[in-house]
Amino acid sequence: MTVAASGEWQIPADIPAETQWHAARVPGTAARALTDAGLYDPENPDPLHDKDVWYRARITPRTTGRHTIVFEGLATIAEGWLDGEPILISDSMFAAQEVEVELSGDAELCLCFRALEPHLSRKGPRAKWRTQLAKSQGLRLIRTTLLGHMPGWCPEIHAVGPWRPVSMFSAQDTFAEIVEIRSDLLEDGTGKLDISLRLADDPRNVYLACAGQMAEFLRDETGQLRASLEIPDVEPWWPHTHGTSRLYDVVLVLGDELVHLMRTGFRRIEIDRGADGTEFALKINGERIFCRGAVWTNADLLSLPGDRESYRPWLELAREANMNMLRVGGTMVYETRDFFELCDELGILVWHDFQFANFDYPVKDPEFADKVSREAEAFLAATQGSPSFAVACGGSEILQQAAMMGLPPERWSGPLTNEILLEATTRQRPDVAYVENSPSGGAMPFSPNEGVTHYFGVSAYRAPIEDARRADVKFAAECLAFANVPEPVTVETRLPAGIGHSPEWKARVPRDRGVGWDFEDIRDHYVEYLYGEKPLDLRYGDPERYLDLGRAAVAEVMEAVFAEWRREGSRTAGGLIWNYQDLMPGLGWGVVDATGEPKSAWYALKRAFRPLQIALTNEGTNGLDVHLINDTAETRPVTVELACLRDGRIPVVSGSMEIDLGRHCAQKVAATQIIGAFFDTTYAFRFGPPAHDVTVARMSDRETGEELAHAFQFPLGRGKALHANDIAVTLETPSEGEAMLVLSCDCFAQSVHIRDDGFRPSDNWFHLAPGREKRIRLTRRHGIPADRQPSGEVAALGSSRRFTYSAG
């Protein structure tokens, strides 16, 4: 039962505890509770780590006698009392605590979360280096999240309180405890399932059932019950971009009673280092997978939730954007079983760092090392049987930090990543890949041409898009960081005035400590690089266009980079955007803003990550290459069409080709093969004035005619292909709750964007070629009344005109 079943948890409005108490959510944080009480402003947070925070609740057991209270997560230095008697001391946010108590009736449970600040100043073993990431070097000694402690990265909202569930049970409540579960896919296609468990009673004839197979549990020498199943020709679990994410029910059979234990999937994961040993790619079920997605931050920084309903909208958006991997970095928190189960269902691979980042941790201290080992074992045990868990990583930027401080290679790593975390993973999850640290590999840990890298050549280091190929990236566990501009509705309702220059605006822009630039400066650089316009002049004279060009530029960069990385011949096997969601309303790194609204980058990635994809790359005097990609499990008969347009309107040359595109493959075709003759598609030979300003490529299903993907290339640059145009807009409402925009244009329209505050479009910030209709599904946003109808406007980057639509 839940501890708070007989009454709400309470938190005082201020410290000391004699002051007025207020209701508090558990699981939850003090910041959340105080915000609910109107006593805390998350957009201008006050420190919480300099004070004690108290919680209390009345608990009522269903029976008298021995009970166990389970505290799944207490942030961070906590003490507990039951009816005034001390029962608990905890000094790790990531360690669960179980306390046995004797109960004869109602009791009062009190928790005090001690101020963390005094602990941050205590001395520990001397560190080999200091990091600029966090304010306090003392965080290396304490097991707590770095969220809230990284200026310039996220708001200083400190994690304090019972952030994970508190529950209570008696011996009578305990039925079965899963000790170990292993689900594997053997090379011959057999699924293998091994389970060991403990039962409160000692029944006979206990069976394990899964996928139509059954095996009896037998007791081993330790007293545990063990059963093993082999399932021939099992349907494997795939990431959703490459096949079906098949899950099977695991059932305990006790006579006529069936007890559902969990769902699992069968898959096999390997790391492919390539012929020369420098590569890093994941192979799932024997197939090399291009992993694409983003670095997950948190569903809600204020509450740090761990339940399905908090995760669901964010994870469904990730799947909709064709992401097949999310990485939880070492600066975040451990995500819960609910997170992994949803990723299992949605077919999203999880790369999860252990919660270590940038610091030199004191693992030579036996007590600290033991704490780390228990933390890792508990996290891994909670994920057992989850097929989505693909990579366990020893943390973030530890090796990089040491290398950048000038230390020799032998001092970059140590027992934390090479022994403790590796051994825990081997014991608990031998079916997942282990990576020592992110980044790692190469002459420097962060060298992009070997192993795992954090690639910011394009973006933070202002390299041209061509650097995405020149860097020879093997696997980017972080990449492409920009201050991504939210959609207009968020800017107008949640951001301060003073676009691009006011202190309040700039406070919402992420930055690295100790540098003279921020990530809005990076976005501005690419606006000028792509369009030849001066961001400073735009901020002065046309701030709305300034933001629109910023949205468009980021989208264009992301599509172009992934066109390079996914093409045939590329040795890049993955790219994860830094990062997935913003932690507060603003111009954060997230491709989804803190309200849950996708930004222009999300729409670009949705296109760039399509399982069936067409892309164009400029190969100079070698011409234009057309790249066709089929990640799916079936061969697809497709038609490829290509047209070079003058003035965005007149086809100068065109052609088409029919291709049977094989399963799980990438294929390259020269544009001249499709056209059937020589044409200077890239304007590399320059025999006279340019003949065209945009090339349009389409891939469609040969049998149905459905357009699967499209791509565009600009031989003279994007700024030379901005055309005034007329966009015809038709709104269709075929049935209740459905709406479809049908768009067409007389001339190429660049970065077409739709604004409808009540409905979210299925595509946005896209290019529209003349001569074809584009259909955009409109989905009612959460909280919009059922009687509200679609109404909005459509515009393109090259025109000041707005084209409106309305159901009325």
C-alpha positions in Angstrom: 0.0 0.0 0.0 1.1 3.6 -0.4 2.3 5.3 2.7 0.1 8.3 2.1 -3.0 6.2 1.7 -4.6 7.5 4.9 -3.7 11.1 4.4 -1.8 13.5 2.2 1.9 14.1 2.6 2.7 17.6 3.9 5.6 20.0 3.6 6.1 23.2 5.6 5.9 26.5 3.8 9.3 27.4 5.3 11.9 26.2 7.6 11.9 25.6 10.6 9.2 22.9 10.8 7.0 24.7 13.2 5.6 26.8 10.4 2.4 26.1 8.5 2.3 22.8 6.5 1.1 22.3 3.0 0.1 19.3 0.9 2.8 17.6 -1.1 2.9 15.1 -3.9 4.8 11.9 -3.3 6.6 10.8 -5.3 7.7 14.4 -6.0 10.0 17.1 -5.0 10.0 20.0 -2.6 10.2 22.4 -5.5 7.0 20.9 -6.9 5.2 21.0 -3.6 6.2 24.6 -2.9 5.2 25.6 -6.5 1.8 24.0 -6.0 1.5 26.1 -2.8 2.4 29.3 -4.6 5.6 29.7 -2.7 8.2 28.9 -5.4 8.8 30.3 -8.9 10.5 27.7 -11.1 11.4 30.3 -13.6 13.2 32.3 -11.0 14.1 29.6 -8.5 15.4 30.1 -5.0 18.1 27.8 -3.6 16.8 24.7 -1.8 20.1 23.1 -0.9 20.9 25.6 1.8 18.0 24.6 4.1 16.4 21.6 5.7 13.1 20.4 4.2 10.6 18.3 6.2 7.8 15.9 5.1 5.3 14.1 7.2 2.4 11.7 6.7 0.1 9.5 8.7 0.2 5.8 7.7 -2.4 3.2 8.4 -1.5 -0.5 7.9 -4.1 -3.0 6.8 -2.9 -5.5 9.4 -0.8 -5.3 12.5 2.7 -6.7 12.8 5.9 -6.6 10.8 6.0 -4.3 7.8 8.6 -3.1 5.3 8.6 0.5 4.2 10.4 1.0 0.9 11.9 4.4 -0.1 12.8 4.1 -3.7 14.6 7.4 -3.9 15.3 10.2 -1.4 17.1 13.3 -2.6 19.7 13.6 -1.1 20.8 13.6 2.6 17.8 12.2 4.4 16.8 11.1 7.9 13.5 9.4 8.9 11.5 8.8 12.0 8.4 6.7 12.8 6.4 8.0 15.8 9.6 9.9 16.9 11.9 6.8 16.7 14.8 7.1 14.1 14.5 4.5 11.4 16.5 5.8 8.5 19.6 7.6 7.3 20.2 7.9 3.6 23.0 9.7 1.8 22.4 8.8 -1.9 19.6 10.1 -4.2 20.0 6.9 -6.2 19.9 4.3 -3.5 16.6 2.6 -2.5 16.1 2.0 1.2 14.1 -0.8 2.9 13.2 -0.4 6.6 11.4 -3.1 8.7 9.0 -1.7 11.3 6.5 -3.1 13.7 3.0 -1.5 13.4 0.0 -1.9 15.6 -2.0 1.0 14.2 -1.7 4.5 12.8 1.8 6.0 12.9 3.4 9.2 11.8 6.3 9.1 9.4 8.6 12.1 9.2 11.4 12.7 6.8 14.0 15.4 6.9 16.0 16.3 3.9 19.1 18.0 5.2 20.7 21.0 3.6 23.2 19.8 1.0 25.3 22.9 1.1 27.4 22.0 4.2 28.3 18.6 2.6 29.5 20.2 -0.6 32.2 22.0 1.2 33.7 19.0 3.0 37.1 17.8 2.0 37.6 14.5 0.2 40.5 12.8 -1.7 42.3 15.2 -3.9 40.9 15.2 -7.5 43.2 14.9 -10.5 41.3 17.7 -12.2 38.5 20.3 -11.7 35.6 20.8 -14.0 33.8 23.9 -15.1 30.6 22.0 -15.6 29.2 22.5 -12.1 29.4 25.2 -9.5 30.7 23.0 -6.7 33.5 20.5 -6.9 32.0 18.8 -3.8 29.3 17.2 -6.0 31.9 14.5 -6.9 31.7 13.2 -3.3 27.9 13.0 -3.1 25.5 10.7 -5.0 23.0 13.2 -6.4 22.0 14.5 -9.8 23.9 17.4 -11.5 20.6 18.8 -12.6 20.2 22.2 -11.0 23.9 22.6 -10.4 25.1 23.4 -14.0 24.8 27.2 -14.7 24.0 28.0 -18.3 22.7 24.5 -18.9 19.5 24.4 -16.8 17.6 26.3 -14.2 19.0 26.0 -10.6 16.0 23.9 -9.4 17.5 21.6 -6.8 16.4 18.0 -6.4 15.1 17.7 -2.8 12.5 15.3 -1.4 11.0 11.8 -1.9 11.4 12.0 -5.7 10.6 8.3 -6.1 7.7 6.3 -4.6 7.4 5.4 -0.9 5.4 2.2 -0.3 4.7 -0.2 2.5 3.9 -3.9 2.5 3.5 -6.7 5.0 4.6 -10.3 4.7 1.1 -11.2 3.5 1.3 -8.7 0.7 4.4 -10.4 -0.8 3.7 -13.0 -3.4 6.6 -13.3 -5.8 9.9 -11.6 -6.2 11.7 -11.8 -9.5 15.4 -12.3 -8.7 16.7 -12.5 -12.3 15.3 -12.6 -15.8 17.3 -13.1 -19.0 15.8 -12.9 -22.5 18.1 -13.5 -25.5 17.9 -14.2 -29.2 20.2 -17.0 -30.3 21.9 -16.9 -33.7 19.6 -19.7 -35.0 16.5 -17.6 -34.2 15.6 -19.3 -31.0 14.4 -17.2 -28.1 15.8 -18.1 -24.7 14.1 -17.1 -21.5 15.6 -17.8 -18.0 13.9 -16.7 -14.8 14.6 -17.2 -11.2 12.3 -16.0 -8.4 11.3 -16.4 -4.8 7.7 -17.2 -3.7 6.3 -16.4 -0.3 4.7 -19.8 -0.1 6.1 -23.1 -1.2 3.7 -24.3 -3.9 4.3 -27.3 -6.1 3.9 -27.5 -9.9 4.8 -23.9 -10.7 5.3 -23.3 -14.4 6.7 -20.6 -16.6 4.8 -19.8 -19.8 5.7 -17.6 -22.7 5.0 -17.6 -26.5 3.1 -20.9 -26.3 5.9 -22.7 -24.5 5.9 -23.9 -20.9 8.6 -25.1 -18.4 8.4 -26.2 -14.8 10.2 -24.2 -12.1 12.7 -26.2 -10.1 14.3 -25.2 -6.8 18.1 -24.8 -6.9 20.7 -25.1 -4.2 20.1 -21.5 -3.0 16.4 -22.2 -2.5 15.3 -20.1 -5.5 13.0 -21.3 -8.2 14.4 -21.4 -11.7 12.9 -22.1 -15.1 14.2 -21.9 -18.6 12.4 -21.8 -22.0 13.6 -22.1 -25.5 11.2 -20.7 -28.1 12.0 -21.8 -31.7 11.7 -19.3 -34.5 10.6 -16.5 -32.1 9.6 -13.2 -33.7 12.5 -10.9 -32.7 12.2 -7.4 -31.2 13.4 -4.6 -33.5 13.6 -0.9 -33.1 10.5 0.5 -34.7 12.4 1.9 -37.7 13.7 -1.5 -38.7 10.8 -4.0 -37.9 8.2 -5.0 -35.4 8.9 -4.3 -31.7 7.5 -7.7 -30.7 6.8 -8.3 -27.0 5.7 -11.5 -25.3 3.8 -11.9 -22.0 5.7 -13.8 -19.3 3.2 -15.7 -17.1 3.5 -17.7 -13.9 1.2 -20.7 -13.9 0.0 -21.9 -10.5 -2.5 -24.7 -11.1 -5.5 -22.9 -12.6 -4.2 -19.5 -11.6 -2.2 -17.3 -14.1 -0.1 -14.5 -12.8 1.3 -12.0 -15.3 4.9 -11.2 -14.4 6.0 -8.8 -17.2 6.5 -8.5 -20.9 9.8 -9.1 -22.7 11.2 -9.2 -26.1 14.0 -11.3 -27.8 16.9 -9.5 -29.5 20.6 -9.7 -29.8 23.0 -6.7 -29.5 26.6 -6.5 -30.6 29.1 -3.7 -31.1 30.6 -3.6 -34.6 34.1 -2.0 -34.5 34.6 -2.4 -38.3 37.5 -4.0 -40.1 40.0 -1.5 -38.8 38.7 -1.4 -35.2 38.0 2.3 -35.3 34.3 2.2 -35.9 31.4 2.0 -33.4 28.0 0.7 -34.6 25.3 -1.3 -33.0 24.1 -4.5 -34.6 20.6 -5.6 -33.6 19.8 -9.2 -34.5 22.8 -9.3 -36.8 21.8 -6.1 -38.7 23.9 -2.9 -38.5 21.5 -0.2 -37.3 21.8 3.6 -37.9 20.9 4.9 -34.5 19.2 8.3 -34.5 17.5 10.3 -31.9 18.5 12.7 -29.1 19.8 13.0 -25.6 16.9 12.8 -23.1 16.9 15.3 -20.3 13.8 14.9 -18.2 10.0 14.8 -18.5 9.7 17.6 -15.9 12.6 19.2 -14.0 10.4 20.4 -11.3 8.9 17.0 -10.3 11.4 14.5 -11.8 8.6 12.1 -12.5 9.0 8.4 -13.2 5.5 7.2 -14.2 4.2 6.1 -17.5 1.7 9.0 -18.0 4.4 11.6 -17.5 6.8 9.8 -20.0 4.2 8.9 -22.6 3.6 12.1 -24.5 7.4 12.8 -24.8 8.2 9.2 -25.9 5.4 9.1 -28.4 6.7 12.4 -29.9 10.1 10.8 -30.2 8.7 7.8 -32.0 6.6 10.1 -34.3 9.9 11.9 -35.2 11.3 8.5 -36.3 13.8 8.5 -33.5 15.0 5.0 -32.7 17.3 5.8 -29.8 17.3 8.1 -26.7 20.4 8.6 -24.6 20.1 9.4 -20.9 23.4 11.3 -20.1 25.4 11.1 -17.0 24.3 14.6 -15.8 20.6 13.5 -15.4 18.9 10.8 -13.3 18.3 7.1 -13.6 15.0 6.6 -15.4 12.5 4.1 -14.1 11.1 0.7 -15.2 8.1 2.6 -16.7 10.5 4.5 -19.0 12.0 1.3 -20.3 8.7 -0.5 -20.7 7.3 2.3 -22.8 10.5 2.3 -24.9 10.0 -1.5 -25.3 6.5 -0.9 -26.6 7.4 2.0 -28.9 10.5 0.4 -30.3 13.0 3.0 -29.0 16.5 1.9 -28.1 17.9 3.3 -24.8 21.5 4.3 -24.3 21.7 5.0 -20.5 24.7 6.5 -18.8 25.4 5.7 -15.2 25.0 8.9 -13.3 28.6 10.1 -13.4 29.9 13.1 -15.4 33.1 15.2 -15.8 34.4 14.7 -12.2 37.2 12.6 -10.9 35.2 10.4 -8.5 36.9 9.1 -5.4 36.4 5.4 -6.1 39.6 4.4 -4.3 37.6 5.1 -1.1 36.1 1.6 -0.4 32.9 3.1 1.1 32.3 5.2 -2.0 33.1 2.4 -4.3 30.7 0.0 -2.5 28.0 2.7 -2.8 28.6 3.0 -6.5 28.5 -0.7 -7.0 25.2 -1.1 -5.2 23.7 1.8 -7.1 24.7 0.3 -10.4 23.5 -3.2 -9.5 20.1 -1.8 -8.4 19.5 0.2 -11.5 20.5 -2.6 -13.8 18.4 -5.2 -12.0 15.3 -2.9 -12.4 15.7 -3.0 -16.2 16.1 -6.8 -16.5 14.1 -8.3 -19.4 13.8 -4.9 -21.2 14.8 -5.3 -24.8 15.0 -1.6 -25.5 18.0 -1.2 -23.1 20.8 -1.3 -25.7 23.9 0.5 -24.2 25.1 0.9 -20.6 27.7 3.6 -20.4 30.1 4.5 -17.7 29.2 8.1 -17.7 29.7 11.3 -19.6 32.8 13.3 -20.5 35.0 11.9 -17.7 37.8 10.8 -20.1 37.3 14.0 -22.2 37.6 16.2 -19.1 40.9 14.6 -18.1 42.3 14.8 -21.6 41.3 18.4 -22.1 43.1 19.2 -18.8 46.3 17.9 -20.3 46.6 14.6 -18.4 48.4 11.7 -20.0 46.2 8.8 -21.4 46.9 6.5 -18.5 45.2 8.9 -16.2 42.0 9.5 -18.2 40.1 6.5 -16.8 40.2 4.2 -13.8 38.4 1.6 -11.8 35.0 3.4 -11.9 34.5 2.8 -15.6 36.9 0.0 -16.3 36.0 -2.2 -13.3 33.0 -1.3 -11.1 30.4 -0.3 -13.7 31.7 -2.8 -16.2 31.4 -5.7 -13.7 28.0 -4.7 -12.6 26.7 -4.6 -16.2 28.3 -8.0 -17.0 26.5 -9.5 -13.9 23.1 -7.9 -14.3 22.7 -7.2 -18.0 25.2 -9.3 -20.1 22.8 -8.8 -23.0 23.5 -5.1 -23.4 26.5 -3.4 -24.9 28.9 -1.6 -22.5 30.8 1.6 -23.3 33.4 2.9 -21.0 32.5 6.5 -21.3 31.0 9.0 -23.7 33.0 10.1 -25.6 35.8 7.5 -25.8 38.1 6.1 -28.5 40.7 7.7 -30.8 43.8 9.7 -30.2 41.7 11.9 -27.9 38.6 10.6 -26.3 36.6 13.1 -28.2 38.2 12.6 -31.6 35.3 12.1 -34.0 37.0 9.7 -36.4 37.2 6.8 -33.9 34.8 5.2 -31.4 32.1 7.3 -29.7 32.3 11.1 -30.0 30.4 14.3 -29.0 30.4 16.1 -32.3 29.9 19.8 -32.3 32.0 20.8 -35.3 28.8 21.8 -37.1 27.1 23.9 -34.5 29.2 25.0 -31.5 32.5 25.2 -33.4 30.8 26.9 -36.4 32.2 24.5 -39.0 30.6 24.4 -42.5 28.2 21.6 -43.2 30.9 19.8 -45.2 32.8 19.1 -41.9 30.1 16.5 -41.0 31.7 14.4 -43.7 35.3 15.6 -43.3 35.3 14.7 -39.6 34.6 11.1 -40.4 32.3 10.7 -37.4 31.8 7.1 -36.4 29.0 7.6 -33.7 27.9 10.9 -32.3 26.4 10.2 -28.8 25.9 14.0 -28.7 25.8 16.4 -31.6 24.3 19.6 -33.2 23.7 21.9 -30.3 21.7 25.1 -31.0 19.6 27.6 -29.1 16.5 26.3 -30.9 13.7 28.8 -31.2 10.2 27.6 -30.0 7.2 28.1 -32.2 5.5 31.5 -32.1 2.8 30.5 -29.6 5.4 29.6 -27.0 7.5 32.7 -27.7 4.5 35.0 -27.3 3.1 33.4 -24.1 6.1 32.0 -22.2 9.2 34.1 -23.2 10.1 37.6 -22.2 10.0 40.5 -24.6 13.2 41.9 -26.1 13.9 39.4 -28.8 17.6 38.6 -29.0 19.0 41.3 -26.8 17.2 41.8 -23.4 18.8 40.3 -20.3 15.6 38.3 -19.6 15.7 36.9 -23.2 19.4 36.0 -23.0 18.9 34.3 -19.6 16.9 31.7 -21.4 19.8 30.9 -23.8 22.1 28.1 -22.9 25.8 28.7 -22.7 29.0 27.0 -21.6 30.7 28.5 -18.5 33.8 30.6 -19.1 33.2 31.4 -22.8 32.3 34.7 -24.5 29.5 33.4 -26.6 26.2 31.5 -26.2 24.3 29.1 -28.4 22.1 31.9 -29.9 25.3 33.3 -31.4 25.9 29.8 -32.9 22.4 29.8 -34.5 22.9 33.4 -35.8 26.2 32.2 -37.4 24.3 29.6 -39.5 21.6 32.1 -40.5 24.3 34.2 -42.1 26.1 31.1 -43.5 23.0 29.7 -45.2 21.1 32.9 -46.2 23.7 35.7 -46.3 21.6 37.9 -44.0 23.0 39.8 -41.0 21.3 38.6 -37.8 22.1 41.9 -36.0 20.3 43.9 -38.6 17.3 41.6 -38.5 17.1 41.9 -34.7 17.0 45.6 -35.1 14.6 45.9 -38.0 12.6 42.7 -38.3 12.6 40.5 -35.2 9.9 38.2 -36.5 11.9 37.4 -39.6 15.0 37.0 -37.4 13.3 34.2 -35.5 11.9 32.6 -38.6 15.3 32.5 -40.2 16.7 31.0 -37.0 14.1 28.3 -37.0 14.7 27.6 -40.7 18.5 27.6 -40.4 18.6 25.0 -37.7 16.2 22.7 -39.6 18.3 23.0 -42.7 21.5 22.2 -40.9 20.1 19.1 -39.2 18.7 17.7 -42.4 21.9 18.3 -44.3 24.1 16.7 -41.7 22.0 13.5 -41.5 22.0 13.4 -45.3 25.8 13.1 -45.1 25.7 10.6 -42.3 23.1 8.2 -43.7 24.4 8.1 -47.3 25.9 5.0 -48.8 29.7 5.0 -48.1 29.4 6.9 -44.8 30.9 5.1 -41.8 28.8 7.1 -39.4 26.5 4.7 -37.5 24.6 7.1 -35.3 23.8 10.6 -34.3 22.0 11.8 -31.1 21.0 15.5 -31.0 21.9 17.5 -27.9 19.1 17.4 -26.7 15.6 16.2 -26.8 13.5 18.5 -24.6 13.9 21.9 -22.9 13.9 22.0 -19.1 12.2 25.4 -19.0 10.4 27.6 -21.6 13.0 29.3 -23.6 15.6 29.0 -26.4 17.1 25.8 -25.1 19.0 23.0 -26.8 15.8 20.9 -26.9 14.1 20.0 -30.2 10.8 20.0 -28.2 10.1 22.9 -25.9 9.2 22.6 -22.2 5.5 22.8 -22.9 5.7 19.7 -25.2 5.5 21.7 -28.4 7.9 20.5 -31.2 10.2 23.1 -32.7 11.4 23.4 -36.2 14.3 21.0 -35.5 11.9 18.3 -34.5 10.1 18.5 -37.8 13.5 18.5 -39.7 14.6 15.4 -37.8 11.3 13.7 -38.5 12.1 14.0 -42.2 15.8 13.2 -41.8 15.1 10.1 -39.8 12.5 8.5 -42.1 13.1 4.7 -42.4 12.4 5.2 -46.2 14.5 8.2 -47.2 15.9 10.1 -50.1 18.7 12.6 -49.8 20.9 14.6 -52.1 24.6 15.4 -51.6 26.7 17.8 -53.7 29.8 16.0 -54.9 31.3 18.9 -56.9 32.5 17.9 -60.3 31.2 14.4 -59.6 27.7 15.9 -59.8 24.8 15.3 -57.6 24.3 12.0 -55.8 20.9 10.7 -54.9 20.9 8.5 -51.8 18.1 6.0 -51.3 17.6 4.4 -47.8 15.4 1.5 -46.8 15.7 0.6 -43.1 12.6 -1.5 -43.1 12.5 -5.3 -43.2 10.9 -5.5 -46.7 12.2 -4.8 -50.2 10.3 -1.8 -51.6 9.6 -1.1 -55.3 10.0 2.7 -55.7 10.0 5.3 -58.3 12.6 8.1 -58.1 12.0 11.4 -59.8 14.4 14.3 -60.2 13.8 17.8 -61.6 16.1 20.9 -61.8 14.0 24.1 -61.6 14.9 27.6 -62.9 13.5 30.4 -60.8 11.9 27.8 -58.6 9.3 27.2 -61.3 10.5 26.0 -64.7 11.9 22.4 -65.1 15.1 22.6 -67.0 15.8 18.9 -67.0 14.0 16.0 -65.3 13.9 12.2 -65.3 12.7 9.2 -63.4 13.9 5.7 -62.5 12.3 2.6 -61.1 14.3 0.8 -58.4 13.7 -2.3 -56.2 15.2 -0.9 -52.9 16.4 -3.8 -50.8 15.7 -4.3 -47.1 18.0 -2.7 -44.6 20.2 -1.0 -47.2 21.4 2.3 -48.6 21.9 2.8 -52.3 23.5 5.6 -54.3 22.4 6.8 -57.8 24.0 9.6 -59.8 21.6 12.3 -60.8 22.7 12.0 -64.4 21.6 8.4 -64.4 18.1 9.5 -63.6 18.2 12.4 -66.0 19.8 10.2 -68.7 22.3 12.8 -69.9 25.0 15.2 -68.6 23.7 18.2 -66.8 25.7 20.4 -64.4 23.4 19.7 -61.4 25.9 21.2 -58.9 26.9 24.2 -61.0 30.5 23.0 -60.7 31.7 23.3 -64.3 30.2 26.9 -64.6 29.8 26.7 -68.4 27.9 30.0 -68.5 25.2 31.4 -66.2 23.5 29.0 -63.8 20.6 27.1 -65.3 18.7 26.3 -62.1 18.5 27.3 -58.5 16.8 24.3 -56.9 16.8 20.5 -57.5 13.8 18.5 -56.3 13.9 14.7 -55.8 11.0 12.5 -54.9 10.8 8.8 -53.9 7.3 7.2 -54.2 5.9 3.8 -53.9 5.8 2.2 -57.4 2.5 0.4 -56.7 0.4 3.0 -54.9 2.0 6.2 -56.1 2.3 7.4 -52.5 5.1 9.9 -51.9 7.5 8.3 -49.4 10.1 11.1 -49.1 11.5 14.1 -50.9 14.8 16.1 -50.9 16.1 19.4 -52.2 19.4 20.8 -53.2 20.5 24.4 -53.8 23.4 24.8 -56.2 23.6 28.6 -55.6 22.7 28.5 -51.9 19.4 28.7 -50.1 19.5 32.5 -50.1 19.3 32.5 -54.0 16.2 30.3 -53.9 13.8 32.5 -51.9 10.9 33.2 -54.1 7.6 35.1 -53.7 4.8 32.7 -54.4 1.1 31.9 -54.0 0.3 29.0 -51.8 -3.2 27.5 -52.3 -4.5 26.2 -49.0 -7.5 23.9 -48.7 -8.9 22.6 -45.4 -10.5 19.2 -45.5 -12.5 17.7 -42.6 -13.4 14.2 -43.8 -14.8 13.1 -40.4 -15.3 14.2 -36.8 -12.0 14.9 -35.2 -10.0 14.7 -38.4 -8.5 17.7 -40.4 -6.2 17.8 -43.3 -4.5 20.8 -45.0 -3.9 20.4 -48.7 -1.1 22.8 -50.0 0.1 23.5 -53.4 2.1 26.4 -55.0 2.9 28.0 -58.3 6.6 28.4 -57.4 9.1 26.7 -55.1 8.4 27.8 -51.5 11.1 27.5 -49.0 10.7 26.6 -45.3 6.9 26.7 -45.4 5.5 27.0 -41.9 2.0 26.6 -40.4 0.6 28.3 -37.4 -2.5 26.9 -35.8 -2.6 27.4 -32.0 -5.3 24.7 -31.6 -3.9 22.0 -33.9 -0.4 20.6 -34.5 0.6 19.9 -38.1 2.2 16.6 -39.0 4.9 18.5 -40.9 6.3 22.0 -40.6 9.2 24.1 -41.8 9.3 22.1 -45.0 10.0 23.0 -48.7 7.1 22.9 -51.1 7.8 22.2 -54.8 5.4 23.3 -57.6 3.2 20.9 -59.4 2.3 18.5 -56.5 -0.1 18.7 -53.6 1.2 18.2 -50.0 -1.2 16.9 -47.4 -0.7 17.9 -43.8 -2.6 16.2 -41.0 -3.8 18.5 -38.2 -4.0 17.0 -34.7 -5.9 18.7 -31.8 -3.5 19.8 -29.1 -3.9 18.7 -25.6 -6.4 20.8 -23.7 -8.1 22.3 -26.8 -11.9 22.1 -26.5 -13.6 19.5 -28.8 -15.8 22.2 -30.4 -12.8 24.3 -31.5 -12.1 24.0 -35.3 -8.8 24.4 -37.1 -7.9 27.9 -38.0 -4.5 29.3 -38.9 -2.1 30.6 -41.4 0.6 29.3 -43.8 3.7 31.3 -44.9 7.0 30.7 -46.6 10.4 32.1 -45.8 10.8 34.0 -49.1 7.5 35.9 -48.9 5.8 38.3 -46.5 2.4 37.0 -47.5 0.2 34.9 -45.2 -2.4 32.4 -46.4 -5.2 31.8 -44.0 -7.5 28.8 -43.5 -10.5 28.2 -41.2 -13.1 25.5 -40.8 -15.8 28.2 -40.5 
